[in-house]
Amino acid sequence: MEVIKYIFLGLIQGFTEPLPISSSGHIFLIKSIFNTNLFDDLNLEIFLNFASFIAILFIYRKEVIKTLKGFFNYIIKKKNKEDFNYAMKIIVGTIPVGIFGLIVKNPLEKILSENIFFVGFGFLFTAVALLLVMNSNGTKEDKDITFKDALIIGLFQAVSVVPGISRSGFVLVASLLRGLDNKTAIKYTFMLYFPVSIASMLLGVKDVVTANIIPILPIYYLIGMVFAGLMTYISYKWLTRLVEKNNLWKFSIYIFAIALFTIMFFI
């Protein structure tokens, strides 16, 4: 039975991480409904997040390498300015969530853990936001993203530290509202994911070291990682197909239902 628990947690992490349905909101919800501490294992959280990170990094490996090479080539040799600018727009888009997360994330999670119905309103905001881009027809490509676009998208991403508000959902919505075409929007959304995910994992490692927590079931963690990574890859591919067909709004149907359930169940 123990291994089934870790497979389940891996599937939950992998399914919710890329999709615009708020992985943190679902974890809060599941913890509260089943009154479980399954998600309180910091070691497991780091392992599963790392699995999702690796899956998405594998998908974007060429783009990440190209952007990093261009960034350093411009600094050293003044070449690849376009890639350098793109990297700088990733940095600009990351700054707001970094500041906001450091200031409010822990106090906010404490408040919401005692008032779960507020998470329902986060789900509701996500559902409404997804409807705003039902008929998006942007034309901007990577080179057309401005620093103003990056900052506005970054501000949307900052709001997603609130459980129930989806990071990928809000960033996709902001990107599409700023006129990015569908492929460019989804790429920029997940290029912004990397620095946020790395920072989150490093903070998690710091908490583990500080708390002197030692993993006691590494084989189960690895099993959970495998399922988390595979499900992340599958979920990402599904999301990509829906975004490219302008069907992102379909997620709002599910999120509206989850929002109403959460508000009514915990109010």
ChimeraX commands (.cxc) that place a marker at each C-alpha (Angstrom):
marker #1 position 0.00,0.00,0.00 radius 0.5
marker #1 position 2.91,2.35,0.72 radius 0.5
marker #1 position 4.11,2.31,-2.89 radius 0.5
marker #1 position 0.59,3.15,-4.14 radius 0.5
marker #1 position 0.63,6.30,-2.00 radius 0.5
marker #1 position 3.82,7.52,-3.64 radius 0.5
marker #1 position 2.57,6.67,-7.13 radius 0.5
marker #1 position -0.62,8.63,-6.39 radius 0.5
marker #1 position 1.35,11.65,-5.16 radius 0.5
marker #1 position 3.61,11.49,-8.21 radius 0.5
marker #1 position 0.62,11.41,-10.56 radius 0.5
marker #1 position -1.04,14.36,-8.77 radius 0.5
marker #1 position 2.16,16.42,-8.98 radius 0.5
marker #1 position 2.80,15.53,-12.61 radius 0.5
marker #1 position -0.79,16.10,-13.74 radius 0.5
marker #1 position -1.30,19.47,-12.06 radius 0.5
marker #1 position 2.16,21.05,-12.52 radius 0.5
marker #1 position 1.98,22.09,-16.21 radius 0.5
marker #1 position -1.79,22.53,-16.48 radius 0.5
marker #1 position -3.53,25.85,-15.72 radius 0.5
marker #1 position -5.44,24.40,-12.76 radius 0.5
marker #1 position -3.15,25.35,-9.82 radius 0.5
marker #1 position -1.10,22.49,-8.39 radius 0.5
marker #1 position -0.78,24.29,-5.03 radius 0.5
marker #1 position -4.56,24.80,-4.88 radius 0.5
marker #1 position -5.20,21.11,-5.50 radius 0.5
marker #1 position -2.71,20.11,-2.82 radius 0.5
marker #1 position -4.41,22.40,-0.29 radius 0.5
marker #1 position -7.77,20.96,-1.30 radius 0.5
marker #1 position -6.74,17.30,-1.10 radius 0.5
marker #1 position -5.01,17.84,2.26 radius 0.5
marker #1 position -8.14,19.42,3.68 radius 0.5
marker #1 position -10.72,16.99,2.28 radius 0.5
marker #1 position -8.86,13.86,3.34 radius 0.5
marker #1 position -7.28,15.43,6.44 radius 0.5
marker #1 position -3.95,14.01,5.35 radius 0.5
marker #1 position -0.34,14.98,5.95 radius 0.5
marker #1 position 0.87,13.17,2.82 radius 0.5
marker #1 position 1.97,16.46,1.28 radius 0.5
marker #1 position 3.88,17.65,4.37 radius 0.5
marker #1 position 7.01,15.64,3.54 radius 0.5
marker #1 position 9.51,18.29,2.42 radius 0.5
marker #1 position 11.89,15.70,0.97 radius 0.5
marker #1 position 9.15,14.18,-1.16 radius 0.5
marker #1 position 7.96,17.59,-2.33 radius 0.5
marker #1 position 11.47,18.44,-3.53 radius 0.5
marker #1 position 11.88,15.08,-5.29 radius 0.5
marker #1 position 8.54,15.33,-7.10 radius 0.5
marker #1 position 9.05,18.97,-8.09 radius 0.5
marker #1 position 12.48,18.03,-9.40 radius 0.5
marker #1 position 10.94,15.26,-11.51 radius 0.5
marker #1 position 8.52,17.75,-13.10 radius 0.5
marker #1 position 11.39,20.17,-13.62 radius 0.5
marker #1 position 13.47,17.53,-15.42 radius 0.5
marker #1 position 10.52,16.57,-17.65 radius 0.5
marker #1 position 9.91,20.17,-18.75 radius 0.5
marker #1 position 13.65,20.85,-19.07 radius 0.5
marker #1 position 13.90,17.83,-21.38 radius 0.5
marker #1 position 11.15,19.29,-23.56 radius 0.5
marker #1 position 12.83,22.72,-23.73 radius 0.5
marker #1 position 16.46,21.57,-23.59 radius 0.5
marker #1 position 17.37,23.05,-26.98 radius 0.5
marker #1 position 15.71,26.40,-26.24 radius 0.5
marker #1 position 17.34,26.61,-22.79 radius 0.5
marker #1 position 20.82,25.84,-24.18 radius 0.5
marker #1 position 20.35,28.32,-27.03 radius 0.5
marker #1 position 19.20,31.07,-24.66 radius 0.5
marker #1 position 22.02,30.49,-22.16 radius 0.5
marker #1 position 24.67,30.35,-24.89 radius 0.5
marker #1 position 23.31,33.52,-26.45 radius 0.5
marker #1 position 23.23,35.27,-23.08 radius 0.5
marker #1 position 26.89,34.58,-22.29 radius 0.5
marker #1 position 28.03,35.03,-25.90 radius 0.5
marker #1 position 26.65,38.55,-25.87 radius 0.5
marker #1 position 28.31,39.37,-22.54 radius 0.5
marker #1 position 31.69,38.00,-23.65 radius 0.5
marker #1 position 31.73,38.53,-27.42 radius 0.5
marker #1 position 28.84,40.95,-28.03 radius 0.5
marker #1 position 27.17,38.34,-30.25 radius 0.5
marker #1 position 23.64,36.85,-30.20 radius 0.5
marker #1 position 21.94,40.01,-28.95 radius 0.5
marker #1 position 18.48,38.60,-29.71 radius 0.5
marker #1 position 19.03,35.62,-27.41 radius 0.5
marker #1 position 20.54,37.93,-24.77 radius 0.5
marker #1 position 17.46,40.16,-24.89 radius 0.5
marker #1 position 15.18,37.13,-24.59 radius 0.5
marker #1 position 17.11,35.97,-21.52 radius 0.5
marker #1 position 16.83,39.45,-20.00 radius 0.5
marker #1 position 13.07,39.38,-20.56 radius 0.5
marker #1 position 12.93,36.09,-18.66 radius 0.5
marker #1 position 14.80,37.77,-15.80 radius 0.5
marker #1 position 12.46,40.79,-15.86 radius 0.5
marker #1 position 9.44,38.47,-15.90 radius 0.5
marker #1 position 10.81,36.59,-12.87 radius 0.5
marker #1 position 11.63,39.54,-10.59 radius 0.5
marker #1 position 8.03,40.34,-9.48 radius 0.5
marker #1 position 7.24,36.79,-8.34 radius 0.5
marker #1 position 10.58,36.61,-6.53 radius 0.5
marker #1 position 9.83,39.76,-4.53 radius 0.5
marker #1 position 6.17,38.93,-3.93 radius 0.5
marker #1 position 6.91,35.33,-3.02 radius 0.5
marker #1 position 9.54,36.22,-0.42 radius 0.5
marker #1 position 7.24,38.75,1.23 radius 0.5
marker #1 position 3.85,37.02,1.31 radius 0.5
marker #1 position 4.12,33.31,0.41 radius 0.5
marker #1 position 4.59,31.84,3.91 radius 0.5
marker #1 position 2.12,34.15,5.74 radius 0.5
marker #1 position -0.41,33.62,2.95 radius 0.5
marker #1 position -0.14,29.83,3.06 radius 0.5
marker #1 position -0.63,29.91,6.84 radius 0.5
marker #1 position -3.79,31.99,6.49 radius 0.5
marker #1 position -5.18,29.83,3.69 radius 0.5
marker #1 position -4.45,26.59,5.52 radius 0.5
marker #1 position -6.94,27.78,8.14 radius 0.5
marker #1 position -9.44,29.23,5.63 radius 0.5
marker #1 position -9.51,26.82,2.71 radius 0.5
marker #1 position -12.58,28.39,1.11 radius 0.5
marker #1 position -10.36,31.33,0.07 radius 0.5
marker #1 position -8.52,28.88,-2.20 radius 0.5
marker #1 position -11.87,28.48,-3.99 radius 0.5
marker #1 position -11.76,32.17,-4.90 radius 0.5
marker #1 position -8.27,31.62,-6.29 radius 0.5
marker #1 position -9.67,28.86,-8.50 radius 0.5
marker #1 position -12.48,31.23,-9.51 radius 0.5
marker #1 position -10.03,33.96,-10.58 radius 0.5
marker #1 position -8.13,31.40,-12.65 radius 0.5
marker #1 position -11.32,30.22,-14.38 radius 0.5
marker #1 position -12.40,33.78,-15.23 radius 0.5
marker #1 position -8.91,34.65,-16.50 radius 0.5
marker #1 position -8.87,31.67,-18.88 radius 0.5
marker #1 position -12.14,32.85,-20.41 radius 0.5
marker #1 position -10.55,36.20,-21.28 radius 0.5
marker #1 position -8.39,34.59,-23.97 radius 0.5
marker #1 position -11.07,32.45,-25.58 radius 0.5
marker #1 position -10.55,34.18,-28.93 radius 0.5
marker #1 position -6.90,35.24,-28.71 radius 0.5
marker #1 position -5.18,35.88,-32.03 radius 0.5
marker #1 position -1.79,37.35,-31.13 radius 0.5
marker #1 position 1.02,37.55,-33.66 radius 0.5
marker #1 position 4.09,38.40,-31.56 radius 0.5
marker #1 position 7.02,36.00,-31.71 radius 0.5
marker #1 position 10.02,35.71,-29.36 radius 0.5
marker #1 position 11.80,38.70,-30.89 radius 0.5
marker #1 position 8.68,40.88,-30.58 radius 0.5
marker #1 position 8.29,40.51,-26.80 radius 0.5
marker #1 position 9.04,43.87,-25.18 radius 0.5
marker #1 position 10.36,44.57,-21.69 radius 0.5
marker #1 position 6.96,46.08,-20.91 radius 0.5
marker #1 position 5.35,42.78,-21.95 radius 0.5
marker #1 position 7.81,40.88,-19.74 radius 0.5
marker #1 position 7.07,43.08,-16.71 radius 0.5
marker #1 position 3.28,42.84,-17.10 radius 0.5
marker #1 position 3.46,39.07,-17.58 radius 0.5
marker #1 position 5.76,38.91,-14.56 radius 0.5
marker #1 position 3.21,40.78,-12.44 radius 0.5
marker #1 position 0.56,38.24,-13.45 radius 0.5
marker #1 position 2.97,35.49,-12.46 radius 0.5
marker #1 position 3.52,37.14,-9.06 radius 0.5
marker #1 position -0.20,36.85,-8.27 radius 0.5
marker #1 position 0.07,33.08,-8.74 radius 0.5
marker #1 position 1.79,32.63,-5.37 radius 0.5
marker #1 position -1.79,32.59,-4.07 radius 0.5
marker #1 position -2.92,28.91,-3.90 radius 0.5
marker #1 position -5.78,28.36,-6.32 radius 0.5
marker #1 position -4.37,30.82,-8.84 radius 0.5
marker #1 position -2.50,28.90,-11.51 radius 0.5
marker #1 position 0.98,30.10,-12.43 radius 0.5
marker #1 position 0.93,28.59,-15.91 radius 0.5
marker #1 position -2.66,29.75,-16.39 radius 0.5
marker #1 position -2.05,33.37,-15.40 radius 0.5
marker #1 position 1.21,33.60,-17.35 radius 0.5
marker #1 position -0.43,32.12,-20.45 radius 0.5
marker #1 position -3.37,34.51,-20.12 radius 0.5
marker #1 position -1.07,37.52,-19.67 radius 0.5
marker #1 position 1.07,36.43,-22.62 radius 0.5
marker #1 position -1.94,36.03,-24.90 radius 0.5
marker #1 position -3.45,39.34,-23.75 radius 0.5
marker #1 position -0.14,41.03,-24.62 radius 0.5
marker #1 position -0.46,39.73,-28.17 radius 0.5
marker #1 position 1.93,36.78,-28.18 radius 0.5
marker #1 position 0.96,34.04,-30.59 radius 0.5
marker #1 position 0.02,30.70,-29.06 radius 0.5
marker #1 position 3.34,28.91,-29.56 radius 0.5
marker #1 position 5.36,31.89,-28.34 radius 0.5
marker #1 position 3.09,32.27,-25.30 radius 0.5
marker #1 position 3.44,28.69,-24.16 radius 0.5
marker #1 position 7.21,28.74,-24.69 radius 0.5
marker #1 position 7.62,31.97,-22.69 radius 0.5
marker #1 position 5.36,30.58,-19.96 radius 0.5
marker #1 position 7.61,27.59,-19.41 radius 0.5
marker #1 position 10.88,29.49,-19.86 radius 0.5
marker #1 position 9.65,31.59,-16.91 radius 0.5
marker #1 position 8.94,28.35,-15.06 radius 0.5
marker #1 position 12.62,27.37,-14.82 radius 0.5
marker #1 position 13.97,30.17,-12.59 radius 0.5
marker #1 position 10.86,30.05,-10.39 radius 0.5
marker #1 position 11.11,26.28,-10.01 radius 0.5
marker #1 position 14.86,26.37,-9.27 radius 0.5
marker #1 position 14.36,29.05,-6.61 radius 0.5
marker #1 position 11.49,27.10,-5.06 radius 0.5
marker #1 position 13.52,23.89,-4.91 radius 0.5
marker #1 position 16.53,25.66,-3.39 radius 0.5
marker #1 position 14.33,27.16,-0.68 radius 0.5
marker #1 position 12.90,23.70,-0.06 radius 0.5
marker #1 position 16.39,22.22,0.28 radius 0.5
marker #1 position 17.27,25.01,2.71 radius 0.5
marker #1 position 14.21,24.14,4.83 radius 0.5
marker #1 position 15.13,20.45,4.81 radius 0.5
marker #1 position 18.73,21.17,5.86 radius 0.5
marker #1 position 17.58,23.58,8.56 radius 0.5
marker #1 position 15.05,21.08,9.90 radius 0.5
marker #1 position 17.63,18.25,9.67 radius 0.5
marker #1 position 15.12,16.00,7.89 radius 0.5
marker #1 position 16.59,12.81,6.44 radius 0.5
marker #1 position 14.71,10.84,3.77 radius 0.5
marker #1 position 13.98,7.33,5.00 radius 0.5
marker #1 position 12.21,5.84,1.96 radius 0.5
marker #1 position 14.37,6.84,-1.04 radius 0.5
marker #1 position 13.12,3.98,-3.24 radius 0.5
marker #1 position 9.53,5.20,-2.84 radius 0.5
marker #1 position 10.64,8.74,-3.62 radius 0.5
marker #1 position 12.24,7.49,-6.83 radius 0.5
marker #1 position 9.06,5.64,-7.81 radius 0.5
marker #1 position 7.05,8.81,-7.18 radius 0.5
marker #1 position 9.56,10.78,-9.27 radius 0.5
marker #1 position 9.19,8.44,-12.24 radius 0.5
marker #1 position 5.41,8.80,-12.26 radius 0.5
marker #1 position 5.61,12.55,-11.67 radius 0.5
marker #1 position 8.02,13.01,-14.56 radius 0.5
marker #1 position 6.03,10.89,-16.99 radius 0.5
marker #1 position 2.73,12.54,-16.06 radius 0.5
marker #1 position 4.28,16.01,-16.35 radius 0.5
marker #1 position 5.40,15.20,-19.88 radius 0.5
marker #1 position 1.96,13.87,-20.85 radius 0.5
marker #1 position 0.14,16.83,-19.27 radius 0.5
marker #1 position 2.41,19.31,-21.00 radius 0.5
marker #1 position 1.77,17.75,-24.42 radius 0.5
marker #1 position -1.98,17.87,-23.79 radius 0.5
marker #1 position -1.78,21.51,-22.74 radius 0.5
marker #1 position 0.22,22.40,-25.84 radius 0.5
marker #1 position -2.37,20.90,-28.17 radius 0.5
marker #1 position -5.20,22.77,-26.45 radius 0.5
marker #1 position -3.36,26.11,-26.49 radius 0.5
marker #1 position -2.44,25.80,-30.15 radius 0.5
marker #1 position -6.11,25.18,-30.98 radius 0.5
marker #1 position -7.27,28.15,-28.85 radius 0.5
marker #1 position -8.98,25.78,-26.42 radius 0.5
marker #1 position -7.29,26.97,-23.23 radius 0.5
marker #1 position -10.68,28.20,-22.00 radius 0.5
marker #1 position -11.92,24.61,-21.68 radius 0.5
marker #1 position -9.94,24.27,-18.46 radius 0.5
marker #1 position -12.16,26.98,-16.98 radius 0.5
marker #1 position -15.13,24.56,-16.94 radius 0.5
marker #1 position -13.29,22.20,-14.61 radius 0.5
marker #1 position -11.85,25.03,-12.49 radius 0.5
marker #1 position -15.26,26.69,-12.08 radius 0.5
marker #1 position -16.60,23.38,-10.74 radius 0.5
marker #1 position -13.65,22.99,-8.34 radius 0.5
marker #1 position -14.03,26.63,-7.23 radius 0.5
marker #1 position -17.72,26.25,-6.40 radius 0.5
marker #1 position -17.12,22.96,-4.62 radius 0.5
marker #1 position -14.29,24.44,-2.53 radius 0.5
marker #1 position -16.24,27.56,-1.55 radius 0.5
marker #1 position -19.44,25.68,-0.69 radius 0.5
marker #1 position -17.71,22.80,1.09 radius 0.5
marker #1 position -15.47,24.90,3.33 radius 0.5
marker #1 position -17.45,28.13,3.85 radius 0.5
marker link #1:1,2 radius 0.2
marker link #1:2,3 radius 0.2
marker link #1:3,4 radius 0.2
marker link #1:4,5 radius 0.2
marker link #1:5,6 radius 0.2
marker link #1:6,7 radius 0.2
marker link #1:7,8 radius 0.2
marker link #1:8,9 radius 0.2
marker link #1:9,10 radius 0.2
marker link #1:10,11 radius 0.2
marker link #1:11,12 radius 0.2
marker link #1:12,13 radius 0.2
marker link #1:13,14 radius 0.2
marker link #1:14,15 radius 0.2
marker link #1:15,16 radius 0.2
marker link #1:16,17 radius 0.2
marker link #1:17,18 radius 0.2
marker link #1:18,19 radius 0.2
marker link #1:19,20 radius 0.2
marker link #1:20,21 radius 0.2
marker link #1:21,22 radius 0.2
marker link #1:22,23 radius 0.2
marker link #1:23,24 radius 0.2
marker link #1:24,25 radius 0.2
marker link #1:25,26 radius 0.2
marker link #1:26,27 radius 0.2
marker link #1:27,28 radius 0.2
marker link #1:28,29 radius 0.2
marker link #1:29,30 radius 0.2
marker link #1:30,31 radius 0.2
marker link #1:31,32 radius 0.2
marker link #1:32,33 radius 0.2
marker link #1:33,34 radius 0.2
marker link #1:34,35 radius 0.2
marker link #1:35,36 radius 0.2
marker link #1:36,37 radius 0.2
marker link #1:37,38 radius 0.2
marker link #1:38,39 radius 0.2
marker link #1:39,40 radius 0.2
marker link #1:40,41 radius 0.2
marker link #1:41,42 radius 0.2
marker link #1:42,43 radius 0.2
marker link #1:43,44 radius 0.2
marker link #1:44,45 radius 0.2
marker link #1:45,46 radius 0.2
marker link #1:46,47 radius 0.2
marker link #1:47,48 radius 0.2
marker link #1:48,49 radius 0.2
marker link #1:49,50 radius 0.2
marker link #1:50,51 radius 0.2
marker link #1:51,52 radius 0.2
marker link #1:52,53 radius 0.2
marker link #1:53,54 radius 0.2
marker link #1:54,55 radius 0.2
marker link #1:55,56 radius 0.2
marker link #1:56,57 radius 0.2
marker link #1:57,58 radius 0.2
marker link #1:58,59 radius 0.2
marker link #1:59,60 radius 0.2
marker link #1:60,61 radius 0.2
marker link #1:61,62 radius 0.2
marker link #1:62,63 radius 0.2
marker link #1:63,64 radius 0.2
marker link #1:64,65 radius 0.2
marker link #1:65,66 radius 0.2
marker link #1:66,67 radius 0.2
marker link #1:67,68 radius 0.2
marker link #1:68,69 radius 0.2
marker link #1:69,70 radius 0.2
marker link #1:70,71 radius 0.2
marker link #1:71,72 radius 0.2
marker link #1:72,73 radius 0.2
marker link #1:73,74 radius 0.2
marker link #1:74,75 radius 0.2
marker link #1:75,76 radius 0.2
marker link #1:76,77 radius 0.2
marker link #1:77,78 radius 0.2
marker link #1:78,79 radius 0.2
marker link #1:79,80 radius 0.2
marker link #1:80,81 radius 0.2
marker link #1:81,82 radius 0.2
marker link #1:82,83 radius 0.2
marker link #1:83,84 radius 0.2
marker link #1:84,85 radius 0.2
marker link #1:85,86 radius 0.2
marker link #1:86,87 radius 0.2
marker link #1:87,88 radius 0.2
marker link #1:88,89 radius 0.2
marker link #1:89,90 radius 0.2
marker link #1:90,91 radius 0.2
marker link #1:91,92 radius 0.2
marker link #1:92,93 radius 0.2
marker link #1:93,94 radius 0.2
marker link #1:94,95 radius 0.2
marker link #1:95,96 radius 0.2
marker link #1:96,97 radius 0.2
marker link #1:97,98 radius 0.2
marker link #1:98,99 radius 0.2
marker link #1:99,100 radius 0.2
marker link #1:100,101 radius 0.2
marker link #1:101,102 radius 0.2
marker link #1:102,103 radius 0.2
marker link #1:103,104 radius 0.2
marker link #1:104,105 radius 0.2
marker link #1:105,106 radius 0.2
marker link #1:106,107 radius 0.2
marker link #1:107,108 radius 0.2
marker link #1:108,109 radius 0.2
marker link #1:109,110 radius 0.2
marker link #1:110,111 radius 0.2
marker link #1:111,112 radius 0.2
marker link #1:112,113 radius 0.2
marker link #1:113,114 radius 0.2
marker link #1:114,115 radius 0.2
marker link #1:115,116 radius 0.2
marker link #1:116,117 radius 0.2
marker link #1:117,118 radius 0.2
marker link #1:118,119 radius 0.2
marker link #1:119,120 radius 0.2
marker link #1:120,121 radius 0.2
marker link #1:121,122 radius 0.2
marker link #1:122,123 radius 0.2
marker link #1:123,124 radius 0.2
marker link #1:124,125 radius 0.2
marker link #1:125,126 radius 0.2
marker link #1:126,127 radius 0.2
marker link #1:127,128 radius 0.2
marker link #1:128,129 radius 0.2
marker link #1:129,130 radius 0.2
marker link #1:130,131 radius 0.2
marker link #1:131,132 radius 0.2
marker link #1:132,133 radius 0.2
marker link #1:133,134 radius 0.2
marker link #1:134,135 radius 0.2
marker link #1:135,136 radius 0.2
marker link #1:136,137 radius 0.2
marker link #1:137,138 radius 0.2
marker link #1:138,139 radius 0.2
marker link #1:139,140 radius 0.2
marker link #1:140,141 radius 0.2
marker link #1:141,142 radius 0.2
marker link #1:142,143 radius 0.2
marker link #1:143,144 radius 0.2
marker link #1:144,145 radius 0.2
marker link #1:145,146 radius 0.2
marker link #1:146,147 radius 0.2
marker link #1:147,148 radius 0.2
marker link #1:148,149 radius 0.2
marker link #1:149,150 radius 0.2
marker link #1:150,151 radius 0.2
marker link #1:151,152 radius 0.2
marker link #1:152,153 radius 0.2
marker link #1:153,154 radius 0.2
marker link #1:154,155 radius 0.2
marker link #1:155,156 radius 0.2
marker link #1:156,157 radius 0.2
marker link #1:157,158 radius 0.2
marker link #1:158,159 radius 0.2
marker link #1:159,160 radius 0.2
marker link #1:160,161 radius 0.2
marker link #1:161,162 radius 0.2
marker link #1:162,163 radius 0.2
marker link #1:163,164 radius 0.2
marker link #1:164,165 radius 0.2
marker link #1:165,166 radius 0.2
marker link #1:166,167 radius 0.2
marker link #1:167,168 radius 0.2
marker link #1:168,169 radius 0.2
marker link #1:169,170 radius 0.2
marker link #1:170,171 radius 0.2
marker link #1:171,172 radius 0.2
marker link #1:172,173 radius 0.2
marker link #1:173,174 radius 0.2
marker link #1:174,175 radius 0.2
marker link #1:175,176 radius 0.2
marker link #1:176,177 radius 0.2
marker link #1:177,178 radius 0.2
marker link #1:178,179 radius 0.2
marker link #1:179,180 radius 0.2
marker link #1:180,181 radius 0.2
marker link #1:181,182 radius 0.2
marker link #1:182,183 radius 0.2
marker link #1:183,184 radius 0.2
marker link #1:184,185 radius 0.2
marker link #1:185,186 radius 0.2
marker link #1:186,187 radius 0.2
marker link #1:187,188 radius 0.2
marker link #1:188,189 radius 0.2
marker link #1:189,190 radius 0.2
marker link #1:190,191 radius 0.2
marker link #1:191,192 radius 0.2
marker link #1:192,193 radius 0.2
marker link #1:193,194 radius 0.2
marker link #1:194,195 radius 0.2
marker link #1:195,196 radius 0.2
marker link #1:196,197 radius 0.2
marker link #1:197,198 radius 0.2
marker link #1:198,199 radius 0.2
marker link #1:199,200 radius 0.2
marker link #1:200,201 radius 0.2
marker link #1:201,202 radius 0.2
marker link #1:202,203 radius 0.2
marker link #1:203,204 radius 0.2
marker link #1:204,205 radius 0.2
marker link #1:205,206 radius 0.2
marker link #1:206,207 radius 0.2
marker link #1:207,208 radius 0.2
marker link #1:208,209 radius 0.2
marker link #1:209,210 radius 0.2
marker link #1:210,211 radius 0.2
marker link #1:211,212 radius 0.2
marker link #1:212,213 radius 0.2
marker link #1:213,214 radius 0.2
marker link #1:214,215 radius 0.2
marker link #1:215,216 radius 0.2
marker link #1:216,217 radius 0.2
marker link #1:217,218 radius 0.2
marker link #1:218,219 radius 0.2
marker link #1:219,220 radius 0.2
marker link #1:220,221 radius 0.2
marker link #1:221,222 radius 0.2
marker link #1:222,223 radius 0.2
marker link #1:223,224 radius 0.2
marker link #1:224,225 radius 0.2
marker link #1:225,226 radius 0.2
marker link #1:226,227 radius 0.2
marker link #1:227,228 radius 0.2
marker link #1:228,229 radius 0.2
marker link #1:229,230 radius 0.2
marker link #1:230,231 radius 0.2
marker link #1:231,232 radius 0.2
marker link #1:232,233 radius 0.2
marker link #1:233,234 radius 0.2
marker link #1:234,235 radius 0.2
marker link #1:235,236 radius 0.2
marker link #1:236,237 radius 0.2
marker link #1:237,238 radius 0.2
marker link #1:238,239 radius 0.2
marker link #1:239,240 radius 0.2
marker link #1:240,241 radius 0.2
marker link #1:241,242 radius 0.2
marker link #1:242,243 radius 0.2
marker link #1:243,244 radius 0.2
marker link #1:244,245 radius 0.2
marker link #1:245,246 radius 0.2
marker link #1:246,247 radius 0.2
marker link #1:247,248 radius 0.2
marker link #1:248,249 radius 0.2
marker link #1:249,250 radius 0.2
marker link #1:250,251 radius 0.2
marker link #1:251,252 radius 0.2
marker link #1:252,253 radius 0.2
marker link #1:253,254 radius 0.2
marker link #1:254,255 radius 0.2
marker link #1:255,256 radius 0.2
marker link #1:256,257 radius 0.2
marker link #1:257,258 radius 0.2
marker link #1:258,259 radius 0.2
marker link #1:259,260 radius 0.2
marker link #1:260,261 radius 0.2
marker link #1:261,262 radius 0.2
marker link #1:262,263 radius 0.2
marker link #1:263,264 radius 0.2
marker link #1:264,265 radius 0.2
marker link #1:265,266 radius 0.2
marker link #1:266,267 radius 0.2
view
